[in-house]
Amino acid sequence: MNKINYSIVPCTENYFEQVIKGIEIMQLDNRELKMNDFWVALVENSILAGFGRIRKYTNAAEVCSVGVFEKYRNNGIGKSIIQQLIYNFTIIQKNTLPIYVVTIIPKYFEKLGFEIIKEASYPKEIYDKWLYCVSELPVPEEYVIMRFNHLSPNL
Ligand SMILES: CC(C)(COP(=O)(O)OP(=O)(O)OC[C@H]1O[C@@H](n2cnc3c(N)ncnc32)[C@H](O)[C@@H]1OP(=O)(O)O)[C@@H](O)C(=O)NCCC(=O)NCCS
């Protein structure tokens, strides 16, 4: 059950600047930001609570720059944004590229159907993303590469 009411909608001009600010505040991947890649969560139909995108490469796609403003966390908003991104990408756009995420919170993404990839077989773009995270967004935690599995028992 949602603790607060929110809707997940494609990002529009009205929200894109706030999304970019949120990305800077939360120190997320700020490269190649394109409004049309983003979906946003709105509370009371107008307040930006969170955002996220799927970035498309030649051989893979990536859930990227997902953030929920602190005040709105733990209401299921991050989960809904990620589920909407994946639904839109795979079902609506019928895109079959494998979807990855590079993250420091693997437990969070496991619940959403992602699995840790240990073999060195991921696409170069995803390895490059990992390198970017390690060098440009350093944190004490370890960055791991995960891939979305449509058949995950966690779904
Ligand atoms: C990670 C983030 C997007 C989660 O958003 P959220 O809306 O608070 O998360 P949800 O409410 O959808 O959480 C769903 C579940 O994940 C759990 N969870 C939330 N944050 C978590 C975290 N950092 N690590 C592990 N689990 C977490 C919740 O407890 C909840 O569990 P439940 O379903 O068993 O109750 C948000 O904390 C955030 O913006 N963090 C900073 C930016 C960031 O780390 N982005 C991810 C980049 S890869």
The ligand as an ORCA input file, in Angstrom:
! r2SCAN-3c Opt
* xyz 0 1
  C      17.594      4.334     -3.492
  C      16.348      5.214     -3.533
  C      16.058      5.631     -4.968
  C      15.178      4.410     -2.961
  O      13.990      5.154     -3.124
  P      12.729      4.946     -2.154
  O      11.555      5.545     -2.830
  O      13.062      5.426     -0.793
  O      12.664      3.359     -2.099
  P      11.349      2.468     -1.996
  O      10.402      3.113     -1.050
  O      10.894      2.132     -3.361
  O      11.987      1.172     -1.301
  C      11.489     -0.082     -1.558
  C      12.201     -1.076     -0.654
  O      13.636     -0.931     -0.674
  C      14.151     -0.699      0.643
  N      15.229      0.307      0.537
  C      15.089      1.650      0.435
  N      16.298      2.239      0.332
  C      17.221      1.254      0.382
  C      18.637      1.227      0.357
  N      19.364      2.363      0.252
  N      19.258      0.016      0.422
  C      18.547     -1.145      0.536
  N      17.189     -1.173      0.565
  C      16.539     -0.007      0.512
  C      12.978     -0.158      1.426
  O      13.146     -0.429      2.804
  C      11.819     -0.922      0.808
  O      11.779     -2.232      1.317
  P      10.391     -3.048      1.444
  O       9.811     -3.132      0.046
  O      10.812     -4.362      1.983
  O       9.567     -2.218      2.370
  C      16.512      6.483     -2.613
  O      16.904      6.066     -1.326
  C      17.541      7.466     -3.153
  O      17.199      8.361     -3.925
  N      18.816      7.331     -2.740
  C      19.883      8.238     -3.163
  C      20.224      8.049     -4.617
  C      20.560      6.612     -4.964
  O      21.250      5.905     -4.229
  N      20.064      6.161     -6.138
  C      20.294      4.821     -6.658
  C      21.324      4.933     -7.712
  S      21.743      3.349     -8.391
*
